[in-house]
């Protein structure tokens, strides 16, 4: 089935109708005639299959369905704005006023919001964003190729200054059909022969002995996992992949469990495509750091970006 996405400009027009209380005022702010605005919303109604406006000789007002669509449209347009801001940073010139690199998890799930916040404070700033793994971010910062970087690795090279900007949590995830998916459930009777015990969370020993789907060496998530699981009892990975998306697909298809950032799997956990497995004897929290060259004072847009990242997390002071 082919999905036809609604036109974002039409959704924006609908929001203006809600805010201004008038189709004419919304059309004027949108830079089009009232007749064009009416036709555009007629098309949107046909595409969505619900009435959005009550039209009368005294004007147009939102229908009950239109009110609901407006609430959803706000989140959609905010996400679209994050997307455009992030893409603009990705295509930023090498001589951009602030050169930034971020590890993949940070770039996917946190950086768009930080860049939108930076644009509000410094509307003319140009950002050049590189998306690489944490090891490469550290190398670029050490070599002076970027003004600031953001990493997931719990250990920062001595050649760099670091500042914690947020906290993340690693989670063990499995497909819904995996035996571990029942770990942590309330215990109801004795388990059957060969069945994983319900009510009993996973132990470090269980996790260490199991071949996992993991990120590639150099990834902050992989580095954090390797520090948690050390020793001769650790099974080698069953598969190494270079992105969170690839790891999630492998887990969903039943290849093996994985340990990933909660940021990366939050949507899949909500939808039930992945199941989080509780672990008893491991602290899976980890800090996320901003990094830059040692003995270098962070100033200008780079310092503002780090400040905004910290403020978004917990209102921490300027580095």
Backbone bond lengths (Angstrom), bond angles and torsions (degrees), N, CA, C in turn:
res aa  C-N    CA-C-N  psi(-1)  N-CA   C-N-CA  omega(-1)  CA-C   N-CA-C  phi
1 X - - - 1.474 - - 1.526 109.30 -
2 X 1.343 116.54 128.30 1.455 121.37 -179.66 1.528 109.97 -85.52
3 X 1.321 116.17 128.06 1.469 120.91 179.54 1.517 108.65 -92.50
4 X 1.338 116.43 128.62 1.464 121.29 175.93 1.519 108.17 -101.73
5 X 1.326 115.84 112.96 1.462 120.16 -176.62 1.523 110.29 -79.70
6 X 1.316 118.07 141.58 1.470 120.03 178.21 1.524 111.04 -67.97
7 X 1.324 114.88 150.49 1.457 121.46 179.04 1.530 109.62 -70.29
8 X 1.340 116.39 126.25 1.463 119.98 -176.78 1.528 112.00 -64.40
9 X 1.343 117.25 -36.43 1.470 119.68 179.36 1.525 110.71 -63.93
10 X 1.331 116.81 -35.08 1.467 119.82 177.64 1.519 111.06 -69.49
11 X 1.339 116.98 -38.87 1.461 119.78 175.55 1.528 110.70 -62.67
12 X 1.325 115.97 -40.80 1.470 119.94 178.06 1.526 110.38 -62.31
13 X 1.326 116.97 -40.31 1.467 121.29 177.18 1.525 110.66 -62.55
14 X 1.319 117.36 -42.10 1.461 120.89 178.52 1.527 110.93 -61.50
15 X 1.331 117.15 -39.91 1.463 120.24 176.84 1.527 111.15 -62.68
16 X 1.326 116.85 -38.59 1.459 119.83 178.79 1.526 111.00 -65.12
17 X 1.333 117.04 -37.45 1.465 119.84 176.33 1.526 109.78 -60.68
18 X 1.340 116.05 -43.37 1.462 120.00 179.54 1.524 111.29 -63.65
19 X 1.327 116.82 -40.73 1.464 120.65 -176.20 1.530 112.42 -76.10
20 X 1.355 116.34 -36.71 1.469 120.45 -175.57 1.521 112.60 -91.99
21 X 1.341 117.14 -18.82 1.457 120.27 -178.68 1.508 113.98 71.93
22 X 1.335 116.26 15.33 1.455 119.75 -176.34 1.518 109.81 -155.62
23 X 1.334 116.20 133.11 1.461 119.75 176.48 1.521 111.12 -66.68
24 X 1.345 116.74 -38.20 1.462 120.08 179.91 1.518 112.15 -62.96
25 X 1.341 117.07 -46.18 1.466 120.31 179.26 1.539 110.53 -64.24
26 X 1.338 116.38 -39.82 1.461 120.11 179.21 1.516 110.48 -63.75
27 X 1.338 117.05 -42.12 1.469 120.54 179.40 1.530 111.01 -62.41
28 X 1.339 116.26 -41.43 1.468 120.24 -179.71 1.524 110.69 -62.76
29 X 1.338 117.37 -44.91 1.458 120.68 178.97 1.526 111.71 -65.99
30 X 1.328 115.90 -30.98 1.464 121.15 -179.86 1.526 111.74 -79.81
31 X 1.347 116.94 -11.64 1.464 120.52 178.24 1.506 114.09 81.65
32 X 1.357 118.54 27.02 1.460 121.71 179.05 1.520 108.45 -134.33
33 X 1.340 117.17 167.98 1.453 120.81 177.84 1.524 110.24 -75.13
34 X 1.331 115.75 161.77 1.457 119.30 179.23 1.528 110.64 -64.85
35 X 1.330 116.67 -35.96 1.466 119.62 178.97 1.531 110.89 -64.54
36 X 1.335 117.08 -40.76 1.467 120.59 178.12 1.523 110.79 -65.70
37 X 1.337 115.51 -39.47 1.460 119.23 178.74 1.525 110.71 -63.58
38 X 1.324 116.27 -41.64 1.458 119.82 179.95 1.521 110.83 -63.59
39 X 1.341 117.61 -42.60 1.466 120.79 178.67 1.521 111.01 -63.91
40 X 1.323 116.30 -39.82 1.471 119.86 -179.19 1.536 110.77 -64.34
41 X 1.324 117.15 -41.05 1.463 119.85 179.15 1.529 111.13 -73.02
42 X 1.355 117.58 -30.60 1.470 119.89 173.00 1.526 110.05 -59.84
43 X 1.327 115.64 -44.44 1.473 120.50 179.38 1.522 110.54 -63.33
44 X 1.339 116.76 -42.38 1.466 120.70 179.38 1.527 110.63 -62.19
45 X 1.334 117.29 -41.04 1.464 120.35 178.08 1.527 111.27 -60.89
46 X 1.348 116.51 -43.06 1.467 119.74 179.41 1.516 111.19 -64.62
47 X 1.339 116.81 -40.33 1.465 120.39 -178.91 1.524 111.42 -66.67
48 X 1.334 116.96 -40.37 1.460 120.69 -177.72 1.529 112.37 -83.15
49 X 1.342 115.87 -25.21 1.462 119.34 178.79 1.513 114.26 79.16
50 X 1.334 117.50 19.93 1.468 121.25 177.14 1.521 108.83 -136.56
51 X 1.353 117.65 148.06 1.466 119.74 176.61 1.525 110.59 -74.06
52 X 1.305 116.32 129.22 1.465 120.84 -177.07 1.520 112.36 -101.69
53 X 1.352 117.34 -28.46 1.465 121.47 -175.02 1.518 110.60 -129.42
54 X 1.329 115.32 146.77 1.456 122.04 164.80 1.529 106.59 -99.02
55 X 1.326 116.81 116.58 1.464 121.47 -178.24 1.522 110.10 -102.89
56 X 1.328 115.41 137.34 1.467 120.32 178.04 1.512 108.76 -149.37
57 X 1.312 116.02 176.94 1.469 120.08 -179.83 1.521 111.64 -66.99
58 X 1.328 117.21 -18.90 1.470 120.41 -179.43 1.529 112.35 -94.44
59 X 1.328 116.51 -1.68 1.457 118.69 178.60 1.518 112.55 135.15
60 X 1.303 116.44 -171.04 1.464 122.54 -178.75 1.526 109.32 -121.45
61 X 1.326 115.09 139.89 1.463 119.74 175.65 1.519 108.98 -137.69
62 X 1.309 115.79 159.71 1.454 120.31 -177.11 1.520 111.54 -68.80
63 X 1.321 115.18 139.63 1.456 120.71 171.78 1.523 108.61 -78.56
64 X 1.345 118.39 168.50 1.475 119.35 175.38 1.530 111.88 -57.59
65 X 1.351 116.46 -39.47 1.472 118.74 176.70 1.523 110.94 -65.36
66 X 1.338 115.20 -37.24 1.460 118.99 178.72 1.508 112.72 -63.26
67 X 1.334 116.69 -37.24 1.469 120.55 177.47 1.525 110.85 -61.08
68 X 1.334 115.94 -42.49 1.468 119.86 179.01 1.520 110.50 -65.14
69 X 1.341 116.52 -44.88 1.465 120.33 -179.71 1.525 110.45 -61.65
70 X 1.329 117.20 -37.23 1.470 120.58 178.70 1.523 110.33 -60.97
71 X 1.329 117.41 -44.20 1.466 120.37 179.17 1.523 110.63 -60.28
72 X 1.321 117.54 -44.00 1.467 120.47 178.29 1.534 111.31 -67.79
73 X 1.332 115.86 -37.05 1.464 119.78 -176.93 1.524 111.41 -64.69
74 X 1.333 117.28 -33.47 1.466 119.31 178.96 1.524 110.60 -58.08
75 X 1.344 116.19 -46.91 1.469 119.65 179.80 1.523 110.76 -65.07
76 X 1.333 117.53 -38.36 1.468 121.62 -179.77 1.521 110.96 -63.97
77 X 1.321 116.48 -45.53 1.465 119.87 -178.89 1.527 111.52 -69.09
78 X 1.339 116.99 -34.87 1.467 119.43 175.93 1.523 110.06 -63.56
79 X 1.337 116.76 -42.05 1.468 120.03 178.43 1.525 110.85 -65.56
80 X 1.338 117.03 -38.92 1.469 120.18 178.02 1.520 110.82 -64.13
81 X 1.339 116.59 -37.86 1.463 120.18 177.94 1.530 110.72 -64.64
82 X 1.349 116.13 -40.98 1.470 119.95 175.64 1.527 110.43 -60.10
83 X 1.333 116.42 -43.19 1.464 120.77 -179.91 1.519 111.43 -60.43
84 X 1.337 116.98 -48.71 1.461 120.23 -178.04 1.522 111.82 -65.10
85 X 1.338 116.48 -38.75 1.462 119.52 178.07 1.522 110.94 -64.09
86 X 1.334 116.38 -43.53 1.460 120.11 178.60 1.506 112.72 -64.49
87 X 1.341 117.48 -43.46 1.469 120.77 179.34 1.514 110.49 -63.89
88 X 1.328 116.82 -39.83 1.459 120.18 178.34 1.528 110.56 -60.18
89 X 1.330 116.23 -39.49 1.464 119.67 177.98 1.529 110.95 -68.00
90 X 1.331 117.11 -38.30 1.467 120.12 -179.72 1.519 112.14 -62.47
91 X 1.335 116.29 -34.58 1.460 118.24 -178.74 1.535 112.21 -94.47
92 X 1.352 115.14 10.38 1.457 119.75 -179.93 1.517 112.57 -60.27
93 X 1.301 117.23 148.03 1.457 121.99 -177.23 1.521 110.38 -69.51
94 X 1.328 115.43 159.01 1.464 120.06 179.44 1.525 111.36 -67.59
95 X 1.330 116.87 -19.15 1.468 118.96 178.62 1.533 110.78 -98.15
96 X 1.329 117.17 21.84 1.464 120.58 179.46 1.521 110.11 -57.12
97 X 1.313 116.46 153.46 1.458 120.80 -176.27 1.512 111.90 -64.62
98 X 1.321 117.99 -29.33 1.458 119.96 175.73 1.526 108.01 -133.42
99 X 1.324 115.13 123.30 1.471 121.63 -178.91 1.520 107.77 -103.53
100 X 1.327 115.65 122.83 1.465 121.65 -173.00 1.521 109.26 -129.05
101 X 1.321 115.59 144.02 1.466 121.25 169.22 1.516 108.39 -129.40
102 X 1.312 116.05 147.68 1.465 120.27 -179.24 1.515 109.74 -142.17
103 X 1.328 115.18 144.99 1.451 119.90 173.51 1.529 108.88 -64.85
104 X 1.314 115.58 162.82 1.467 119.33 -168.99 1.520 112.99 -63.03
105 X 1.327 117.18 -43.23 1.466 119.50 -179.14 1.525 110.63 -64.41
106 X 1.330 116.99 -44.89 1.467 120.65 178.94 1.527 110.26 -62.72
107 X 1.343 116.45 -43.86 1.465 120.43 -178.16 1.519 111.79 -63.43
108 X 1.332 117.11 -39.68 1.463 120.92 -177.28 1.515 113.10 -72.37
109 X 1.320 117.28 -42.46 1.457 119.51 -165.28 1.526 114.75 -111.62
110 X 1.327 118.92 -17.09 1.464 120.83 -177.18 1.524 113.28 -121.56
111 X 1.319 116.66 -38.88 1.456 119.76 -173.28 1.529 113.98 -59.54
112 X 1.342 120.70 -40.47 1.475 117.83 -179.89 1.521 112.87 -56.07
113 X 1.316 117.66 -44.06 1.462 120.01 178.91 1.512 112.27 -64.76
114 X 1.344 116.75 -39.48 1.470 119.99 178.51 1.527 111.00 -64.57
115 X 1.329 117.28 -39.11 1.463 120.24 -179.18 1.523 111.05 -69.28
116 X 1.324 117.05 -37.22 1.467 119.48 175.80 1.523 110.09 -62.43
117 X 1.332 116.99 -42.84 1.462 120.60 178.28 1.528 111.15 -62.90
118 X 1.342 116.61 -40.05 1.464 120.49 178.20 1.522 110.79 -63.86
119 X 1.328 116.63 -40.07 1.460 119.97 -179.62 1.523 111.70 -64.38
120 X 1.342 116.24 -33.05 1.468 118.82 177.99 1.532 110.58 -66.69
121 X 1.322 116.35 -38.45 1.467 120.46 -177.73 1.528 111.03 -80.52
122 X 1.328 116.13 -41.40 1.473 121.97 -178.09 1.528 108.36 -126.14
123 X 1.327 117.91 79.74 1.468 120.65 -171.99 1.524 114.45 -63.05
124 X 1.326 118.20 -21.99 1.466 120.27 -177.43 1.524 113.56 -97.80
125 X 1.326 117.22 2.24 1.454 119.02 -176.03 1.527 110.28 -71.07
126 X 1.329 115.63 142.42 1.455 121.66 175.10 1.525 108.12 -106.38
127 X 1.324 116.58 130.87 1.461 122.07 -177.38 1.518 109.01 -118.76
128 X 1.323 116.49 129.09 1.454 122.15 170.57 1.515 108.82 -106.59
129 X 1.323 118.38 115.24 1.470 122.83 -174.29 1.519 110.55 -110.81
130 X 1.328 116.60 128.68 1.457 123.17 171.78 1.522 108.65 -110.30
131 X 1.327 117.11 134.67 1.462 122.21 179.42 1.521 108.39 -111.78
132 X 1.327 115.94 110.23 1.464 123.08 -177.51 1.531 107.80 -142.55
133 X 1.339 117.00 179.78 1.464 116.58 177.89 1.536 110.24 -81.34
134 X 1.313 116.31 171.07 1.471 120.73 -172.58 1.518 112.57 -60.60
135 X 1.342 116.86 -38.45 1.459 119.62 179.25 1.510 112.18 -60.96
136 X 1.336 116.22 -41.16 1.463 120.22 179.69 1.526 111.10 -71.20
137 X 1.324 117.53 -34.62 1.470 119.65 175.13 1.523 110.08 -58.98
138 X 1.329 116.54 -45.46 1.469 120.62 179.78 1.523 111.26 -62.44
139 X 1.328 116.92 -40.89 1.467 119.58 179.51 1.521 110.04 -63.27
140 X 1.334 117.05 -45.01 1.462 120.62 -178.69 1.527 111.33 -63.80
141 X 1.330 116.68 -38.61 1.458 119.59 177.87 1.524 111.00 -66.90
142 X 1.331 116.75 -41.70 1.469 121.13 179.36 1.524 111.33 -62.44
143 X 1.339 116.14 -39.38 1.473 120.85 -177.67 1.522 112.87 -83.93
144 X 1.334 118.10 -0.30 1.455 120.67 178.45 1.515 114.37 76.19
145 X 1.337 117.19 18.59 1.460 119.92 179.86 1.524 112.21 -79.01
146 X 1.319 116.83 -16.77 1.469 121.36 179.07 1.515 108.94 -133.76
147 X 1.325 116.02 159.37 1.459 121.04 176.38 1.522 111.21 -83.49
148 X 1.329 116.73 -34.62 1.467 121.25 179.75 1.517 108.69 -155.07
149 X 1.323 115.09 149.95 1.455 120.36 177.28 1.517 110.19 -133.04
150 X 1.323 115.60 163.73 1.456 121.67 179.81 1.522 108.55 -131.59
151 X 1.336 116.35 126.09 1.459 120.78 -172.28 1.521 111.36 -131.04
152 X 1.353 114.38 162.72 1.472 121.81 176.31 1.522 111.22 -104.88
153 X 1.314 117.40 -9.61 1.459 120.47 -175.59 1.529 110.36 -66.52
154 X 1.347 118.57 135.32 1.462 120.71 -178.50 1.528 113.41 -76.29
155 X 1.320 118.05 -11.47 1.463 121.93 -179.94 1.523 108.26 -121.28
156 X 1.342 115.46 131.49 1.464 121.68 -177.52 1.527 109.32 -110.66
157 X 1.339 119.28 133.21 1.469 121.11 178.09 1.527 111.99 -55.98
158 X 1.327 116.35 148.73 1.463 120.82 -177.85 1.519 111.99 -65.58
159 X 1.323 117.39 -20.27 1.470 120.42 179.97 1.530 112.58 -73.55
160 X 1.322 116.59 -2.52 1.455 119.97 -175.29 1.523 111.76 -122.42
161 X 1.323 115.40 150.16 1.452 121.63 167.39 1.525 107.44 -91.32
162 X 1.315 116.62 139.72 1.462 119.08 -179.25 1.512 110.43 -129.06
163 X 1.317 115.71 154.95 1.449 122.62 178.67 1.523 107.97 -145.25
164 X 1.343 118.68 122.02 1.464 119.10 179.76 1.528 110.96 -66.80
165 X 1.321 116.58 132.02 1.464 120.01 -178.76 1.525 112.50 -114.03
166 X 1.321 117.97 -21.89 1.465 120.47 -178.37 1.517 108.52 -163.44
167 X 1.307 116.02 173.18 1.464 121.09 175.18 1.518 109.08 -125.16
168 X 1.321 114.88 138.16 1.457 122.14 179.36 1.523 108.19 -119.69
169 X 1.309 116.18 172.22 1.462 121.35 177.84 1.514 108.57 -139.08
170 X 1.329 116.26 129.01 1.451 120.72 173.40 1.527 109.28 -80.93
171 X 1.316 116.01 146.78 1.460 120.45 178.61 1.529 109.07 -134.35
172 X 1.319 114.85 145.15 1.462 121.10 172.55 1.523 106.75 -86.14
173 X 1.336 116.49 127.09 1.463 120.22 -177.88 1.527 110.49 -127.07
174 X 1.317 115.01 146.79 1.464 121.94 177.88 1.522 108.41 -139.36
175 X 1.341 115.53 166.33 1.461 121.02 172.40 1.531 109.47 -70.82
176 X 1.325 117.94 153.86 1.476 120.07 -178.48 1.527 113.78 -56.70
177 X 1.325 117.90 -28.11 1.455 120.33 -178.92 1.511 114.95 -87.68
178 X 1.315 117.42 -1.96 1.474 120.63 -178.31 1.533 109.78 -72.62
179 X 1.352 117.87 144.79 1.481 119.48 178.52 1.524 114.00 -55.48
180 X 1.339 118.00 -31.99 1.461 119.73 -179.87 1.527 112.27 -69.28
181 X 1.330 118.29 -16.96 1.468 120.33 -176.74 1.516 111.52 -61.14
182 X 1.328 118.30 -18.04 1.463 121.36 -178.92 1.527 111.88 -95.60
183 X 1.321 116.92 -3.37 1.466 119.36 177.51 1.520 109.63 -63.95
184 X 1.303 116.13 139.04 1.459 119.82 177.75 1.508 113.96 86.91
185 X 1.356 117.82 -8.64 1.454 119.55 175.59 1.531 109.88 -70.38
186 X 1.320 118.05 154.32 1.466 119.50 175.82 1.527 111.04 -58.94
187 X 1.288 116.10 137.66 1.462 121.59 -178.19 1.524 110.24 -74.12
188 X 1.344 115.59 124.55 1.475 120.81 178.13 1.528 107.83 -128.38
189 X 1.294 116.48 86.51 1.458 120.08 179.88 1.512 111.52 84.38
190 X 1.325 115.74 177.87 1.458 120.93 -178.98 1.524 110.64 -80.27
191 X 1.363 117.57 142.95 1.459 119.26 177.41 1.522 110.88 -66.99
192 X 1.333 115.54 151.40 1.453 120.76 175.22 1.514 109.71 -72.45
193 X 1.325 115.91 163.94 1.465 120.04 179.18 1.535 109.37 -59.21
194 X 1.319 115.77 129.01 1.458 121.27 179.38 1.522 114.42 82.28
195 X 1.317 118.26 -3.36 1.460 121.71 -178.89 1.526 110.23 -90.46
196 X 1.354 116.76 138.92 1.463 120.58 177.15 1.519 109.40 -63.23
197 X 1.329 117.91 136.36 1.466 119.32 -177.68 1.519 111.59 -67.55
198 X 1.326 116.32 127.53 1.459 120.01 175.11 1.522 108.44 -75.02
199 X 1.310 116.05 156.76 1.446 120.22 176.88 1.507 113.88 79.08
200 X 1.332 117.24 -5.29 1.460 120.47 -177.97 1.517 109.88 -111.28
201 X 1.340 118.79 106.83 1.462 120.04 179.93 1.526 111.60 -61.31
202 X 1.309 114.52 165.24 1.460 121.62 178.95 1.534 109.50 -71.88
203 X 1.316 116.19 146.49 1.470 120.47 174.73 1.516 109.84 -103.93
204 X 1.342 115.44 163.16 1.455 119.78 175.61 1.522 110.59 -57.04
205 X 1.344 117.58 -40.86 1.463 121.47 -178.62 1.531 111.07 -61.84
206 X 1.353 116.63 -40.79 1.465 120.56 177.09 1.524 110.67 -59.81
207 X 1.345 114.73 -46.91 1.460 120.21 -177.16 1.520 110.63 -66.00
208 X 1.327 117.05 -44.31 1.468 121.08 -178.09 1.518 111.63 -63.15
209 X 1.317 117.73 -34.43 1.469 121.25 -176.03 1.525 113.11 -81.13
210 X 1.323 117.31 -3.97 1.463 121.00 -174.47 1.530 110.98 -104.75
211 X 1.321 118.84 125.74 1.471 120.34 172.75 1.529 110.10 -62.37
212 X 1.317 116.92 127.76 1.461 122.58 -174.52 1.526 111.25 -113.69
213 X 1.323 115.33 158.84 1.461 120.99 164.43 1.525 106.47 -83.81
214 X 1.330 118.05 126.46 1.463 121.11 -173.08 1.520 110.39 -131.46
215 X 1.332 114.82 163.19 1.459 121.71 171.62 1.520 110.22 -75.41
216 X 1.317 115.52 168.06 1.462 121.22 -176.53 1.528 111.45 -74.23
217 X 1.356 118.59 156.45 1.467 120.50 172.90 1.533 110.26 -56.38
218 X 1.327 115.94 139.26 1.462 121.06 -175.29 1.508 112.66 101.48
219 X 1.319 116.32 -21.63 1.461 120.54 175.48 1.524 109.97 -71.40
220 X 1.329 116.56 140.03 1.458 119.85 177.82 1.515 112.02 -63.59
221 X 1.334 116.67 -37.13 1.464 120.12 177.88 1.521 110.39 -64.08
222 X 1.327 117.11 -42.00 1.469 120.53 179.36 1.531 109.98 -65.52
223 X 1.313 117.03 -41.91 1.462 120.48 -178.94 1.528 110.47 -62.96
224 X 1.338 115.94 -43.48 1.465 119.62 179.36 1.529 110.70 -63.72
225 X 1.331 117.16 -40.29 1.460 120.60 179.30 1.523 111.14 -65.80
226 X 1.335 116.93 -42.18 1.468 120.34 -179.49 1.527 111.17 -63.63
227 X 1.337 117.59 -31.71 1.467 120.48 177.48 1.528 111.27 -73.38
228 X 1.330 116.59 -30.55 1.461 119.96 179.45 1.530 112.07 -76.63
229 X 1.330 115.49 -36.87 1.463 120.80 -176.33 1.519 109.28 -113.58
230 X 1.318 116.98 95.25 1.463 122.10 179.74 1.524 109.22 -125.01
231 X 1.321 115.40 157.88 1.455 120.12 175.30 1.511 112.77 113.71
232 X 1.320 116.97 172.16 1.462 121.92 -175.82 1.522 113.86 -70.51
233 X 1.338 117.00 -13.50 1.464 118.94 -177.63 1.524 112.98 -86.95
234 X 1.336 117.69 1.10 1.466 120.98 -176.11 1.526 109.81 -85.04
235 X 1.324 116.72 123.74 1.461 121.64 178.87 1.528 109.98 -73.99
236 X 1.326 118.71 144.89 1.465 120.56 176.15 1.522 110.81 -66.94
237 X 1.336 118.14 153.83 1.473 120.60 179.96 1.523 110.95 -61.49
238 X 1.304 115.32 148.73 1.452 119.90 173.94 1.521 111.14 -83.88
239 X 1.354 115.77 -24.52 1.462 120.90 -177.37 1.518 109.34 -160.32
240 X 1.346 117.76 137.34 1.454 123.60 174.65 1.522 108.72 -114.36
241 X 1.311 117.07 129.32 1.461 121.60 -177.12 1.529 109.73 -132.89
242 X 1.326 116.13 154.56 1.466 119.81 -169.30 1.521 114.62 -99.18
243 X 1.321 118.16 11.73 1.470 119.53 177.16 1.516 109.96 -151.31
244 X 1.339 115.33 154.46 1.460 120.57 175.23 1.517 111.05 -60.65
245 X 1.339 116.20 -40.45 1.466 120.35 -177.85 1.521 111.18 -60.49
246 X 1.338 116.83 -43.11 1.461 120.09 -179.56 1.523 111.25 -66.37
247 X 1.326 116.87 -39.13 1.471 120.10 178.33 1.529 109.70 -63.51
248 X 1.325 117.20 -43.93 1.465 120.32 -178.63 1.525 111.37 -62.21
249 X 1.326 116.94 -41.23 1.465 119.77 178.77 1.528 109.96 -62.25
250 X 1.339 116.52 -43.12 1.468 120.17 179.92 1.529 110.67 -61.69
251 X 1.336 117.27 -41.64 1.464 120.23 179.70 1.526 110.45 -66.94
252 X 1.345 117.28 -44.84 1.461 121.01 -179.13 1.518 112.13 -59.97
253 X 1.334 116.56 -33.75 1.470 119.95 -179.28 1.521 112.64 -84.31
254 X 1.333 117.36 0.95 1.452 120.98 172.62 1.508 115.57 90.00
255 X 1.350 118.08 16.06 1.470 119.86 -179.88 1.523 110.71 -61.88
256 X 1.338 116.58 -50.75 1.470 121.86 -178.15 1.519 108.21 -177.40
257 X 1.348 118.37 168.14 1.462 120.51 172.58 1.531 111.08 -68.32
258 X 1.325 115.00 168.86 1.464 121.08 176.30 1.518 108.68 -147.41
259 X 1.337 115.57 163.20 1.457 122.74 173.05 1.518 106.94 -119.28
260 X 1.328 116.65 116.89 1.456 121.87 -176.12 1.526 110.21 -135.21
261 X 1.326 115.11 166.95 1.458 120.66 174.50 1.526 110.30 -63.83
262 X 1.335 115.83 139.65 1.457 119.68 174.44 1.521 111.04 -59.76
263 X 1.328 117.16 -32.42 1.461 120.23 176.77 1.519 110.79 -58.00
264 X 1.336 116.46 -39.62 1.457 121.18 -173.96 1.521 113.31 -75.97
265 X 1.326 117.36 -22.90 1.474 119.59 -173.72 1.527 112.91 -116.12
266 X 1.326 117.98 5.65 1.468 120.51 -175.08 1.527 111.51 -57.14
267 X 1.333 117.73 -43.37 1.466 120.47 -178.65 1.519 111.16 -65.67
268 X 1.326 116.79 -42.31 1.467 120.45 -179.52 1.533 111.52 -66.98
269 X 1.325 116.85 -34.38 1.467 119.99 177.29 1.528 110.62 -68.02
270 X 1.330 116.66 -40.47 1.465 119.86 178.26 1.529 111.50 -63.54
271 X 1.343 115.52 -39.87 1.468 120.29 -177.13 1.521 113.15 -80.40
272 X 1.323 117.13 -11.54 1.448 119.67 -177.92 1.511 114.47 82.48
273 X 1.335 117.03 8.29 1.470 119.41 177.91 1.522 111.13 -73.10
274 X 1.334 116.38 -27.88 1.451 122.44 174.15 1.530 108.59 -127.83
275 X 1.319 115.14 154.76 1.458 121.45 179.05 1.519 108.69 -120.44
276 X 1.346 116.87 130.95 1.465 120.41 175.55 1.524 109.52 -81.83
277 X 1.330 115.24 134.47 1.457 121.47 -179.68 1.530 108.27 -106.43
278 X 1.325 119.98 120.33 1.465 121.06 179.38 1.525 111.59 -68.77
279 X 1.333 115.59 144.53 1.469 122.47 179.81 1.521 108.10 -122.21
280 X 1.329 116.47 136.01 1.468 119.73 -172.00 1.520 114.19 -83.93
281 X 1.329 117.87 -43.75 1.463 120.04 -165.11 1.525 113.29 -120.20
282 X 1.326 117.05 34.96 1.460 121.93 175.10 1.522 108.98 -134.33
283 X 1.340 115.97 134.47 1.458 120.70 172.89 1.525 106.92 -90.72
284 X 1.322 117.12 106.67 1.460 121.85 -173.54 1.531 112.79 -94.81
285 X 1.321 116.86 8.51 1.467 118.74 175.71 1.528 110.29 -75.50
286 X 1.322 115.94 150.73 1.470 119.26 176.58 1.526 109.32 -151.62
287 X 1.325 117.12 146.08 1.460 119.70 176.48 1.523 110.74 -82.31
288 X 1.311 116.17 153.58 1.460 123.06 169.98 1.523 107.05 -108.73
289 X 1.335 116.52 132.86 1.466 120.88 -172.34 1.525 112.08 -115.38
290 X 1.334 114.20 145.52 1.465 120.61 159.90 1.518 107.03 -91.73
291 X 1.326 117.31 140.27 1.470 121.41 -178.52 1.522 109.64 -133.16
292 X 1.318 115.07 149.97 1.459 121.98 172.63 1.521 108.25 -156.67
293 X 1.321 116.85 172.51 1.471 121.46 -173.91 1.517 111.10 -60.48
294 X 1.329 114.92 137.54 1.465 120.35 177.66 1.519 110.35 -62.27
295 X 1.324 115.09 152.26 1.464 122.44 178.96 1.528 112.11 59.97
296 X 1.325 116.20 25.10 1.462 122.15 176.53 1.522 108.21 -125.20
297 X 1.332 115.92 126.52 1.464 119.42 179.30 1.514 109.45 -80.86
298 X 1.330 115.74 128.65 1.459 120.36 178.72 1.525 108.80 -79.43
299 X 1.321 116.66 123.71 1.466 121.63 -176.97 1.530 109.74 -134.88
300 X 1.307 115.13 173.47 1.456 121.48 171.74 1.516 114.06 64.14
301 X 1.337 116.87 -149.20 1.464 120.86 -176.85 1.526 113.54 -60.13
302 X 1.342 117.57 -32.73 1.467 119.75 179.22 1.529 110.57 -63.84
303 X 1.332 116.81 -44.36 1.462 120.38 178.07 1.528 110.71 -64.54
304 X 1.327 116.77 -37.85 1.460 120.03 179.24 1.526 110.92 -66.42
305 X 1.320 117.22 -37.96 1.462 120.62 178.51 1.530 110.76 -64.47
306 X 1.318 117.77 -42.44 1.464 121.10 177.98 1.524 109.88 -64.36
307 X 1.329 117.03 -42.47 1.464 120.21 179.00 1.525 111.11 -61.07
308 X 1.322 116.76 -43.27 1.460 120.67 -179.08 1.523 111.35 -66.82
309 X 1.337 116.39 -35.82 1.465 119.83 177.59 1.525 110.31 -63.69
310 X 1.320 116.66 -43.75 1.469 120.47 178.73 1.531 110.94 -66.97
311 X 1.322 116.95 -40.19 1.456 120.59 -179.45 1.529 110.30 -64.97
312 X 1.332 116.95 -38.95 1.458 120.47 178.22 1.515 111.88 -61.09
313 X 1.345 116.27 -32.57 1.470 120.62 -177.59 1.528 111.55 -82.07
314 X 1.356 116.57 -50.53 1.471 117.32 -173.91 1.513 113.75 -157.76
315 X 1.327 117.10 23.37 1.449 119.09 175.69 1.501 115.16 62.87
316 X 1.348 116.19 31.64 1.467 120.01 -177.19 1.528 110.65 -74.11
317 X 1.341 117.69 159.78 1.455 121.14 -177.08 1.516 112.61 -74.92
318 X 1.301 115.02 170.44 1.454 122.74 179.48 1.519 111.33 -64.49
319 X 1.394 118.66 140.18 1.478 119.65 178.90 1.522 111.14 -69.71
